[in-house]
Every structure is written in C-alpha cells, then in structure tokens.
C-alpha cells in the first residue's frame, strides 16, 4: 500500500511538474505575443506618423509650387506690360524720327 501511495504521489508530482512547465511555457508564449503585439502597435504608429509627415511635405510642396506658379504669372504679366511700354516708346521714337525726316 505504501508503494502504491508513493507511486501515486510520484505520478501526481510529475503531473504537477509537467503542469507548471506547461504553465511557464504558456506564460512565456503570452509574454512573447504581448511583445509582438506591442511591436506591431509601434510599427503601425510609426507608419501613421510617416504618412502624416509625408502629407505635410506634400502640402508644403503644393504651396511652394503654387507660389512659383503665381510668381511666374506675375512675371509674365509684368513682361507683357514692359513690352507694351517698349512698343509705345518705339512708336514714339519712330514718329519723332519721321518728323525729323519730314522737316529735312
């Protein structure tokens, strides 16, 4: 009877050891999964931040391009005005020269 009881205790002890080892393995797996989940969350957060930063850069580029387009349009308008003024001065000079030629 003592041998049976000893064997029974030994089996239970082995089961408890196996259960504890399995519990430790599960806790380690859970801890690993939590770590992976946190890494994934951080990666997603970094990706969102990168998208936001890219969006800000895109908006800045659009603003700079629009500024350049506006400056170009303004320069083009000023150039047209300057050509008009030059053309008017050329006409005035030609008229003056015609008057001088006519006088002679």
Jmol script that loads the backbone (N, CA, C; Angstrom):
load data "model"
ATOM      1  N   UNK A   1       0.824  -1.188   0.000  1.00  0.00           N
ATOM      2  CA  UNK A   1       0.000   0.000   0.000  1.00  0.00           C
ATOM      3  C   UNK A   1       0.872   1.256   0.000  1.00  0.00           C
ATOM      4  N   UNK A   2       1.950   1.230   0.780  1.00  0.00           N
ATOM      5  CA  UNK A   2       2.854   2.374   0.790  1.00  0.00           C
ATOM      6  C   UNK A   2       3.487   2.579  -0.573  1.00  0.00           C
ATOM      7  N   UNK A   3       3.827   1.520  -1.223  1.00  0.00           N
ATOM      8  CA  UNK A   3       4.415   1.610  -2.569  1.00  0.00           C
ATOM      9  C   UNK A   3       3.433   2.214  -3.537  1.00  0.00           C
ATOM     10  N   UNK A   4       2.177   1.821  -3.437  1.00  0.00           N
ATOM     11  CA  UNK A   4       1.126   2.358  -4.302  1.00  0.00           C
ATOM     12  C   UNK A   4       0.943   3.846  -4.033  1.00  0.00           C
ATOM     13  N   UNK A   5       0.902   4.186  -2.768  1.00  0.00           N
ATOM     14  CA  UNK A   5       0.742   5.589  -2.378  1.00  0.00           C
ATOM     15  C   UNK A   5       1.942   6.394  -2.848  1.00  0.00           C
ATOM     16  N   UNK A   6       3.130   5.820  -2.726  1.00  0.00           N
ATOM     17  CA  UNK A   6       4.339   6.515  -3.180  1.00  0.00           C
ATOM     18  C   UNK A   6       4.299   6.722  -4.688  1.00  0.00           C
ATOM     19  N   UNK A   7       3.878   5.676  -5.413  1.00  0.00           N
ATOM     20  CA  UNK A   7       3.763   5.786  -6.873  1.00  0.00           C
ATOM     21  C   UNK A   7       2.710   6.827  -7.243  1.00  0.00           C
ATOM     22  N   UNK A   8       1.616   6.848  -6.501  1.00  0.00           N
ATOM     23  CA  UNK A   8       0.537   7.793  -6.757  1.00  0.00           C
ATOM     24  C   UNK A   8       1.028   9.217  -6.523  1.00  0.00           C
ATOM     25  N   UNK A   9       1.757   9.396  -5.414  1.00  0.00           N
ATOM     26  CA  UNK A   9       2.316  10.722  -5.121  1.00  0.00           C
ATOM     27  C   UNK A   9       3.332  11.100  -6.192  1.00  0.00           C
ATOM     28  N   UNK A  10       4.142  10.162  -6.632  1.00  0.00           N
ATOM     29  CA  UNK A  10       5.156  10.391  -7.645  1.00  0.00           C
ATOM     30  C   UNK A  10       4.508  10.788  -8.967  1.00  0.00           C
ATOM     31  N   UNK A  11       3.400  10.123  -9.332  1.00  0.00           N
ATOM     32  CA  UNK A  11       2.690  10.455 -10.571  1.00  0.00           C
ATOM     33  C   UNK A  11       2.097  11.847 -10.464  1.00  0.00           C
ATOM     34  N   UNK A  12       1.469  12.140  -9.315  1.00  0.00           N
ATOM     35  CA  UNK A  12       0.886  13.472  -9.122  1.00  0.00           C
ATOM     36  C   UNK A  12       1.978  14.532  -9.158  1.00  0.00           C
ATOM     37  N   UNK A  13       3.110  14.217  -8.548  1.00  0.00           N
ATOM     38  CA  UNK A  13       4.222  15.160  -8.525  1.00  0.00           C
ATOM     39  C   UNK A  13       4.717  15.411  -9.943  1.00  0.00           C
ATOM     40  N   UNK A  14       4.809  14.367 -10.723  1.00  0.00           N
ATOM     41  CA  UNK A  14       5.237  14.521 -12.122  1.00  0.00           C
ATOM     42  C   UNK A  14       4.201  15.327 -12.905  1.00  0.00           C
ATOM     43  N   UNK A  15       2.923  15.085 -12.633  1.00  0.00           N
ATOM     44  CA  UNK A  15       1.862  15.835 -13.306  1.00  0.00           C
ATOM     45  C   UNK A  15       1.934  17.311 -12.933  1.00  0.00           C
ATOM     46  N   UNK A  16       2.188  17.570 -11.636  1.00  0.00           N
ATOM     47  CA  UNK A  16       2.303  18.966 -11.190  1.00  0.00           C
ATOM     48  C   UNK A  16       3.497  19.645 -11.850  1.00  0.00           C
ATOM     49  N   UNK A  17       4.607  18.924 -11.927  1.00  0.00           N
ATOM     50  CA  UNK A  17       5.800  19.481 -12.578  1.00  0.00           C
ATOM     51  C   UNK A  17       5.493  19.744 -14.048  1.00  0.00           C
ATOM     52  N   UNK A  18       4.857  18.815 -14.712  1.00  0.00           N
ATOM     53  CA  UNK A  18       4.506  18.978 -16.126  1.00  0.00           C
ATOM     54  C   UNK A  18       3.540  20.155 -16.286  1.00  0.00           C
ATOM     55  N   UNK A  19       2.553  20.239 -15.365  1.00  0.00           N
ATOM     56  CA  UNK A  19       1.586  21.337 -15.415  1.00  0.00           C
ATOM     57  C   UNK A  19       2.293  22.679 -15.233  1.00  0.00           C
ATOM     58  N   UNK A  20       3.198  22.767 -14.274  1.00  0.00           N
ATOM     59  CA  UNK A  20       3.938  24.012 -14.024  1.00  0.00           C
ATOM     60  C   UNK A  20       4.784  24.388 -15.240  1.00  0.00           C
ATOM     61  N   UNK A  21       5.440  23.388 -15.822  1.00  0.00           N
ATOM     62  CA  UNK A  21       6.267  23.660 -17.001  1.00  0.00           C
ATOM     63  C   UNK A  21       5.404  24.137 -18.172  1.00  0.00           C
ATOM     64  N   UNK A  22       4.241  23.510 -18.334  1.00  0.00           N
ATOM     65  CA  UNK A  22       3.321  23.915 -19.394  1.00  0.00           C
ATOM     66  C   UNK A  22       2.804  25.331 -19.122  1.00  0.00           C
ATOM     67  N   UNK A  23       2.524  25.615 -17.840  1.00  0.00           N
ATOM     68  CA  UNK A  23       2.055  26.952 -17.461  1.00  0.00           C
ATOM     69  C   UNK A  23       3.134  27.992 -17.756  1.00  0.00           C
ATOM     70  N   UNK A  24       4.392  27.678 -17.420  1.00  0.00           N
ATOM     71  CA  UNK A  24       5.505  28.595 -17.705  1.00  0.00           C
ATOM     72  C   UNK A  24       5.641  28.806 -19.218  1.00  0.00           C
ATOM     73  N   UNK A  25       5.530  27.724 -19.969  1.00  0.00           N
ATOM     74  CA  UNK A  25       5.641  27.824 -21.428  1.00  0.00           C
ATOM     75  C   UNK A  25       4.519  28.700 -21.984  1.00  0.00           C
ATOM     76  N   UNK A  26       3.306  28.539 -21.453  1.00  0.00           N
ATOM     77  CA  UNK A  26       2.172  29.353 -21.907  1.00  0.00           C
ATOM     78  C   UNK A  26       2.378  30.814 -21.519  1.00  0.00           C
ATOM     79  N   UNK A  27       2.882  31.049 -20.300  1.00  0.00           N
ATOM     80  CA  UNK A  27       3.140  32.419 -19.868  1.00  0.00           C
ATOM     81  C   UNK A  27       4.207  33.072 -20.753  1.00  0.00           C
ATOM     82  N   UNK A  28       5.221  32.300 -21.100  1.00  0.00           N
ATOM     83  CA  UNK A  28       6.265  32.807 -21.993  1.00  0.00           C
ATOM     84  C   UNK A  28       5.684  33.116 -23.368  1.00  0.00           C
ATOM     85  N   UNK A  29       4.829  32.236 -23.862  1.00  0.00           N
ATOM     86  CA  UNK A  29       4.194  32.446 -25.164  1.00  0.00           C
ATOM     87  C   UNK A  29       3.301  33.689 -25.127  1.00  0.00           C
ATOM     88  N   UNK A  30       2.549  33.841 -24.037  1.00  0.00           N
ATOM     89  CA  UNK A  30       1.684  35.029 -23.877  1.00  0.00           C
ATOM     90  C   UNK A  30       2.546  36.284 -23.825  1.00  0.00           C
ATOM     91  N   UNK A  31       3.616  36.238 -23.074  1.00  0.00           N
ATOM     92  CA  UNK A  31       4.527  37.384 -22.975  1.00  0.00           C
ATOM     93  C   UNK A  31       5.116  37.721 -24.346  1.00  0.00           C
ATOM     94  N   UNK A  32       5.514  36.678 -25.079  1.00  0.00           N
ATOM     95  CA  UNK A  32       6.046  36.875 -26.428  1.00  0.00           C
ATOM     96  C   UNK A  32       4.997  37.505 -27.333  1.00  0.00           C
ATOM     97  N   UNK A  33       3.765  37.009 -27.254  1.00  0.00           N
ATOM     98  CA  UNK A  33       2.684  37.563 -28.077  1.00  0.00           C
ATOM     99  C   UNK A  33       2.413  39.018 -27.724  1.00  0.00           C
ATOM    100  N   UNK A  34       2.445  39.327 -26.416  1.00  0.00           N
ATOM    101  CA  UNK A  34       2.248  40.717 -25.989  1.00  0.00           C
ATOM    102  C   UNK A  34       3.356  41.605 -26.558  1.00  0.00           C
ATOM    103  N   UNK A  35       4.577  41.092 -26.520  1.00  0.00           N
ATOM    104  CA  UNK A  35       5.715  41.840 -27.077  1.00  0.00           C
ATOM    105  C   UNK A  35       5.542  42.072 -28.569  1.00  0.00           C
ATOM    106  N   UNK A  36       5.127  41.020 -29.281  1.00  0.00           N
ATOM    107  CA  UNK A  36       4.908  41.152 -30.724  1.00  0.00           C
ATOM    108  C   UNK A  36       3.771  42.117 -31.019  1.00  0.00           C
ATOM    109  N   UNK A  37       2.725  42.045 -30.204  1.00  0.00           N
ATOM    110  CA  UNK A  37       1.598  42.963 -30.373  1.00  0.00           C
ATOM    111  C   UNK A  37       2.060  44.396 -30.163  1.00  0.00           C
ATOM    112  N   UNK A  38       2.858  44.640 -29.147  1.00  0.00           N
ATOM    113  CA  UNK A  38       3.365  45.990 -28.869  1.00  0.00           C
ATOM    114  C   UNK A  38       4.258  46.473 -30.014  1.00  0.00           C
ATOM    115  N   UNK A  39       5.115  45.573 -30.514  1.00  0.00           N
ATOM    116  CA  UNK A  39       5.965  45.922 -31.657  1.00  0.00           C
ATOM    117  C   UNK A  39       5.108  46.299 -32.856  1.00  0.00           C
ATOM    118  N   UNK A  40       4.050  45.543 -33.077  1.00  0.00           N
ATOM    119  CA  UNK A  40       3.143  45.818 -34.189  1.00  0.00           C
ATOM    120  C   UNK A  40       2.458  47.169 -34.004  1.00  0.00           C
ATOM    121  N   UNK A  41       2.024  47.446 -32.778  1.00  0.00           N
ATOM    122  CA  UNK A  41       1.387  48.735 -32.486  1.00  0.00           C
ATOM    123  C   UNK A  41       2.359  49.888 -32.738  1.00  0.00           C
ATOM    124  N   UNK A  42       3.596  49.715 -32.304  1.00  0.00           N
ATOM    125  CA  UNK A  42       4.604  50.753 -32.517  1.00  0.00           C
ATOM    126  C   UNK A  42       4.900  50.941 -34.001  1.00  0.00           C
ATOM    127  N   UNK A  43       4.960  49.838 -34.724  1.00  0.00           N
ATOM    128  CA  UNK A  43       5.201  49.925 -36.172  1.00  0.00           C
ATOM    129  C   UNK A  43       4.046  50.644 -36.866  1.00  0.00           C
ATOM    130  N   UNK A  44       2.821  50.330 -36.452  1.00  0.00           N
ATOM    131  CA  UNK A  44       1.658  50.987 -37.049  1.00  0.00           C
ATOM    132  C   UNK A  44       1.662  52.476 -36.714  1.00  0.00           C
ATOM    133  N   UNK A  45       2.021  52.807 -35.481  1.00  0.00           N
ATOM    134  CA  UNK A  45       2.090  54.209 -35.065  1.00  0.00           C
ATOM    135  C   UNK A  45       3.158  54.950 -35.867  1.00  0.00           C
ATOM    136  N   UNK A  46       4.299  54.314 -36.043  1.00  0.00           N
ATOM    137  CA  UNK A  46       5.379  54.921 -36.839  1.00  0.00           C
ATOM    138  C   UNK A  46       4.927  55.122 -38.283  1.00  0.00           C
ATOM    139  N   UNK A  47       4.204  54.144 -38.808  1.00  0.00           N
ATOM    140  CA  UNK A  47       3.692  54.249 -40.185  1.00  0.00           C
ATOM    141  C   UNK A  47       2.707  55.415 -40.299  1.00  0.00           C
ATOM    142  N   UNK A  48       1.823  55.551 -39.323  1.00  0.00           N
ATOM    143  CA  UNK A  48       0.861  56.668 -39.336  1.00  0.00           C
ATOM    144  C   UNK A  48       1.589  58.005 -39.243  1.00  0.00           C
ATOM    145  N   UNK A  49       2.612  58.063 -38.388  1.00  0.00           N
ATOM    146  CA  UNK A  49       3.398  59.297 -38.265  1.00  0.00           C
ATOM    147  C   UNK A  49       4.102  59.619 -39.579  1.00  0.00           C
ATOM    148  N   UNK A  50       4.612  58.582 -40.233  1.00  0.00           N
ATOM    149  CA  UNK A  50       5.285  58.783 -41.520  1.00  0.00           C
ATOM    150  C   UNK A  50       4.294  59.275 -42.570  1.00  0.00           C
ATOM    151  N   UNK A  51       3.082  58.716 -42.569  1.00  0.00           N
ATOM    152  CA  UNK A  51       2.059  59.171 -43.516  1.00  0.00           C
ATOM    153  C   UNK A  51       1.713  60.631 -43.255  1.00  0.00           C
ATOM    154  N   UNK A  52       1.615  60.987 -41.976  1.00  0.00           N
ATOM    155  CA  UNK A  52       1.300  62.367 -41.612  1.00  0.00           C
ATOM    156  C   UNK A  52       2.426  63.295 -42.057  1.00  0.00           C
ATOM    157  N   UNK A  53       3.656  62.889 -41.830  1.00  0.00           N
ATOM    158  CA  UNK A  53       4.815  63.690 -42.232  1.00  0.00           C
ATOM    159  C   UNK A  53       4.861  63.831 -43.752  1.00  0.00           C
ATOM    160  N   UNK A  54       4.581  62.750 -44.463  1.00  0.00           N
ATOM    161  CA  UNK A  54       4.549  62.790 -45.925  1.00  0.00           C
ATOM    162  C   UNK A  54       3.453  63.732 -46.400  1.00  0.00           C
ATOM    163  N   UNK A  55       2.314  63.680 -45.742  1.00  0.00           N
ATOM    164  CA  UNK A  55       1.205  64.570 -46.095  1.00  0.00           C
ATOM    165  C   UNK A  55       1.603  66.027 -45.884  1.00  0.00           C
ATOM    166  N   UNK A  56       2.280  66.307 -44.774  1.00  0.00           N
ATOM    167  CA  UNK A  56       2.738  67.671 -44.509  1.00  0.00           C
ATOM    168  C   UNK A  56       3.724  68.124 -45.579  1.00  0.00           C
ATOM    169  N   UNK A  57       4.657  67.232 -45.958  1.00  0.00           N
ATOM    170  CA  UNK A  57       5.629  67.581 -47.005  1.00  0.00           C
ATOM    171  C   UNK A  57       4.913  67.826 -48.328  1.00  0.00           C
ATOM    172  N   UNK A  58       3.929  66.981 -48.628  1.00  0.00           N
ATOM    173  CA  UNK A  58       3.163  67.160 -49.863  1.00  0.00           C
ATOM    174  C   UNK A  58       2.446  68.504 -49.872  1.00  0.00           C
ATOM    175  N   UNK A  59       1.840  68.849 -48.746  1.00  0.00           N
ATOM    176  CA  UNK A  59       1.153  70.142 -48.654  1.00  0.00           C
ATOM    177  C   UNK A  59       2.138  71.292 -48.830  1.00  0.00           C
ATOM    178  N   UNK A  60       3.331  71.164 -48.239  1.00  0.00           N
ATOM    179  CA  UNK A  60       4.349  72.205 -48.373  1.00  0.00           C
ATOM    180  C   UNK A  60       4.790  72.324 -49.833  1.00  0.00           C
ATOM    181  N   UNK A  61       4.964  71.183 -50.492  1.00  0.00           N
ATOM    182  CA  UNK A  61       5.355  71.211 -51.904  1.00  0.00           C
ATOM    183  C   UNK A  61       4.273  71.852 -52.762  1.00  0.00           C
ATOM    184  N   UNK A  62       3.021  71.524 -52.504  1.00  0.00           N
ATOM    185  CA  UNK A  62       1.918  72.122 -53.254  1.00  0.00           C
ATOM    186  C   UNK A  62       1.923  73.636 -53.052  1.00  0.00           C
ATOM    187  N   UNK A  63       2.136  74.076 -51.814  1.00  0.00           N
ATOM    188  CA  UNK A  63       2.184  75.508 -51.521  1.00  0.00           C
ATOM    189  C   UNK A  63       3.336  76.169 -52.277  1.00  0.00           C
ATOM    190  N   UNK A  64       4.515  75.541 -52.249  1.00  0.00           N
ATOM    191  CA  UNK A  64       5.675  76.111 -52.935  1.00  0.00           C
ATOM    192  C   UNK A  64       5.461  76.163 -54.445  1.00  0.00           C
ATOM    193  N   UNK A  65       4.881  75.107 -54.998  1.00  0.00           N
ATOM    194  CA  UNK A  65       4.611  75.082 -56.437  1.00  0.00           C
ATOM    195  C   UNK A  65       3.604  76.167 -56.796  1.00  0.00           C
ATOM    196  N   UNK A  66       2.560  76.315 -55.991  1.00  0.00           N
ATOM    197  CA  UNK A  66       1.555  77.352 -56.265  1.00  0.00           C
ATOM    198  C   UNK A  66       2.186  78.738 -56.184  1.00  0.00           C
ATOM    199  N   UNK A  67       3.078  78.933 -55.217  1.00  0.00           N
ATOM    200  CA  UNK A  67       3.783  80.211 -55.096  1.00  0.00           C
ATOM    201  C   UNK A  67       4.605  80.484 -56.355  1.00  0.00           C
ATOM    202  N   UNK A  68       5.307  79.449 -56.839  1.00  0.00           N
ATOM    203  CA  UNK A  68       6.103  79.611 -58.059  1.00  0.00           C
ATOM    204  C   UNK A  68       5.216  79.915 -59.265  1.00  0.00           C
ATOM    205  N   UNK A  69       4.083  79.236 -59.355  1.00  0.00           N
ATOM    206  CA  UNK A  69       3.146  79.491 -60.461  1.00  0.00           C
ATOM    207  C   UNK A  69       2.644  80.930 -60.395  1.00  0.00           C
ATOM    208  N   UNK A  70       2.301  81.382 -59.190  1.00  0.00           N
ATOM    209  CA  UNK A  70       1.832  82.766 -59.022  1.00  0.00           C
ATOM    210  C   UNK A  70       2.916  83.768 -59.410  1.00  0.00           C
ATOM    211  N   UNK A  71       4.146  83.501 -58.973  1.00  0.00           N
ATOM    212  CA  UNK A  71       5.257  84.391 -59.317  1.00  0.00           C
ATOM    213  C   UNK A  71       5.504  84.413 -60.822  1.00  0.00           C
ATOM    214  N   UNK A  72       5.412  83.251 -61.441  1.00  0.00           N
ATOM    215  CA  UNK A  72       5.596  83.169 -62.886  1.00  0.00           C
ATOM    216  C   UNK A  72       4.510  83.967 -63.608  1.00  0.00           C
ATOM    217  N   UNK A  73       3.275  83.815 -63.162  1.00  0.00           N
ATOM    218  CA  UNK A  73       2.163  84.539 -63.781  1.00  0.00           C
ATOM    219  C   UNK A  73       2.361  86.046 -63.610  1.00  0.00           C
ATOM    220  N   UNK A  74       2.795  86.451 -62.437  1.00  0.00           N
ATOM    221  CA  UNK A  74       3.039  87.875 -62.179  1.00  0.00           C
ATOM    222  C   UNK A  74       4.175  88.374 -63.064  1.00  0.00           C
ATOM    223  N   UNK A  75       5.254  87.611 -63.168  1.00  0.00           N
ATOM    224  CA  UNK A  75       6.383  87.989 -64.015  1.00  0.00           C
ATOM    225  C   UNK A  75       5.957  88.073 -65.477  1.00  0.00           C
ATOM    226  N   UNK A  76       5.136  87.135 -65.899  1.00  0.00           N
ATOM    227  CA  UNK A  76       4.647  87.134 -67.282  1.00  0.00           C
ATOM    228  C   UNK A  76       3.818  88.392 -67.547  1.00  0.00           C
ATOM    229  N   UNK A  77       2.985  88.773 -66.588  1.00  0.00           N
ATOM    230  CA  UNK A  77       2.164  89.985 -66.727  1.00  0.00           C
ATOM    231  C   UNK A  77       3.055  91.222 -66.779  1.00  0.00           C
ATOM    232  N   UNK A  78       4.060  91.260 -65.890  1.00  0.00           N
ATOM    233  CA  UNK A  78       4.989  92.407 -65.894  1.00  0.00           C
ATOM    234  C   UNK A  78       5.758  92.477 -67.208  1.00  0.00           C
ATOM    235  N   UNK A  79       6.124  91.324 -67.746  1.00  0.00           N
ATOM    236  CA  UNK A  79       6.837  91.288 -69.031  1.00  0.00           C
ATOM    237  C   UNK A  79       5.949  91.830 -70.150  1.00  0.00           C
ATOM    238  N   UNK A  80       4.684  91.454 -70.159  1.00  0.00           N
ATOM    239  CA  UNK A  80       3.745  91.971 -71.172  1.00  0.00           C
ATOM    240  C   UNK A  80       3.624  93.484 -71.056  1.00  0.00           C
ATOM    241  N   UNK A  81       3.532  93.978 -69.812  1.00  0.00           N
ATOM    242  CA  UNK A  81       3.430  95.426 -69.600  1.00  0.00           C
ATOM    243  C   UNK A  81       4.694  96.123 -70.095  1.00  0.00           C
ATOM    244  N   UNK A  82       5.859  95.549 -69.781  1.00  0.00           N
ATOM    245  CA  UNK A  82       7.129  96.137 -70.212  1.00  0.00           C
ATOM    246  C   UNK A  82       7.220  96.137 -71.738  1.00  0.00           C
ATOM    247  N   UNK A  83       6.793  95.059 -72.396  1.00  0.00           N
ATOM    248  CA  UNK A  83       6.801  95.002 -73.869  1.00  0.00           C
ATOM    249  C   UNK A  83       5.878  96.066 -74.443  1.00  0.00           C
ATOM    250  N   UNK A  84       4.732  96.243 -73.799  1.00  0.00           N
ATOM    251  CA  UNK A  84       3.794  97.271 -74.252  1.00  0.00           C
ATOM    252  C   UNK A  84       4.406  98.652 -74.141  1.00  0.00           C
ATOM    253  N   UNK A  85       5.079  98.914 -73.020  1.00  0.00           N
ATOM    254  CA  UNK A  85       5.732 100.209 -72.829  1.00  0.00           C
ATOM    255  C   UNK A  85       6.841 100.413 -73.853  1.00  0.00           C
ATOM    256  N   UNK A  86       7.644  99.363 -74.105  1.00  0.00           N
ATOM    257  CA  UNK A  86       8.712  99.461 -75.103  1.00  0.00           C
ATOM    258  C   UNK A  86       8.142  99.703 -76.491  1.00  0.00           C
ATOM    259  N   UNK A  87       7.070  99.003 -76.797  1.00  0.00           N
ATOM    260  CA  UNK A  87       6.440  99.177 -78.104  1.00  0.00           C
ATOM    261  C   UNK A  87       5.936 100.606 -78.261  1.00  0.00           C
ATOM    262  N   UNK A  88       5.354 101.128 -77.205  1.00  0.00           N
ATOM    263  CA  UNK A  88       4.859 102.514 -77.239  1.00  0.00           C
ATOM    264  C   UNK A  88       6.033 103.481 -77.419  1.00  0.00           C
ATOM    265  N   UNK A  89       7.147 103.262 -76.711  1.00  0.00           N
ATOM    266  CA  UNK A  89       8.319 104.122 -76.846  1.00  0.00           C
ATOM    267  C   UNK A  89       8.910 104.012 -78.250  1.00  0.00           C
ATOM    268  N   UNK A  90       8.933 102.778 -78.799  1.00  0.00           N
ATOM    269  CA  UNK A  90       9.416 102.594 -80.172  1.00  0.00           C
ATOM    270  C   UNK A  90       8.550 103.391 -81.144  1.00  0.00           C
ATOM    271  N   UNK A  91       7.236 103.316 -80.950  1.00  0.00           N
ATOM    272  CA  UNK A  91       6.312 104.062 -81.816  1.00  0.00           C
ATOM    273  C   UNK A  91       6.587 105.562 -81.702  1.00  0.00           C
ATOM    274  N   UNK A  92       6.791 106.046 -80.461  1.00  0.00           N
ATOM    275  CA  UNK A  92       7.069 107.470 -80.246  1.00  0.00           C
ATOM    276  C   UNK A  92       8.383 107.872 -80.909  1.00  0.00           C
ATOM    277  N   UNK A  93       9.423 107.012 -80.798  1.00  0.00           N
ATOM    278  CA  UNK A  93      10.710 107.310 -81.422  1.00  0.00           C
ATOM    279  C   UNK A  93      10.578 107.321 -82.942  1.00  0.00           C
ATOM    280  N   UNK A  94       9.847 106.339 -83.479  1.00  0.00           N
ATOM    281  CA  UNK A  94       9.657 106.274 -84.937  1.00  0.00           C
ATOM    282  C   UNK A  94       8.916 107.513 -85.423  1.00  0.00           C
ATOM    283  N   UNK A  95       7.924 107.924 -84.677  1.00  0.00           N
ATOM    284  CA  UNK A  95       7.163 109.112 -85.059  1.00  0.00           C
ATOM    285  C   UNK A  95       8.068 110.341 -85.010  1.00  0.00           C
ATOM    286  N   UNK A  96       8.921 110.437 -83.981  1.00  0.00           N
ATOM    287  CA  UNK A  96       9.841 111.553 -83.843  1.00  0.00           C
ATOM    288  C   UNK A  96      10.813 111.564 -85.010  1.00  0.00           C
ATOM    289  N   UNK A  97      11.352 110.347 -85.344  1.00  0.00           N
ATOM    290  CA  UNK A  97      12.284 110.276 -86.471  1.00  0.00           C
ATOM    291  C   UNK A  97      11.601 110.656 -87.783  1.00  0.00           C
ATOM    292  N   UNK A  98      10.356 110.251 -87.970  1.00  0.00           N
ATOM    293  CA  UNK A  98       9.613 110.617 -89.177  1.00  0.00           C
ATOM    294  C   UNK A  98       9.436 112.145 -89.255  1.00  0.00           C
ATOM    295  N   UNK A  99       9.174 112.763 -88.105  1.00  0.00           N
ATOM    296  CA  UNK A  99       9.028 114.223 -88.075  1.00  0.00           C
ATOM    297  C   UNK A  99      10.336 114.905 -88.445  1.00  0.00           C
ATOM    298  N   UNK A 100      11.456 114.344 -87.946  1.00  0.00           N
ATOM    299  CA  UNK A 100      12.766 114.925 -88.273  1.00  0.00           C
ATOM    300  C   UNK A 100      13.039 114.762 -89.760  1.00  0.00           C
ATOM    301  N   UNK A 101      12.762 113.578 -90.302  1.00  0.00           N
ATOM    302  CA  UNK A 101      12.986 113.326 -91.720  1.00  0.00           C
ATOM    303  C   UNK A 101      12.087 114.237 -92.555  1.00  0.00           C
ATOM    304  N   UNK A 102      10.867 114.426 -92.124  1.00  0.00           N
ATOM    305  CA  UNK A 102       9.917 115.267 -92.834  1.00  0.00           C
ATOM    306  C   UNK A 102      10.383 116.718 -92.809  1.00  0.00           C
ATOM    307  N   UNK A 103      10.995 117.171 -91.734  1.00  0.00           N
ATOM    308  CA  UNK A 103      11.487 118.535 -91.603  1.00  0.00           C
ATOM    309  C   UNK A 103      12.634 118.793 -92.564  1.00  0.00           C
ATOM    310  N   UNK A 104      13.429 117.774 -92.778  1.00  0.00           N
ATOM    311  CA  UNK A 104      14.598 117.947 -93.634  1.00  0.00           C
ATOM    312  C   UNK A 104      14.120 117.881 -95.038  1.00  0.00           C
TER     313      UNK A 104
END
end "model"
wireframe off; spacefill off
backbone 0.3
color backbone group
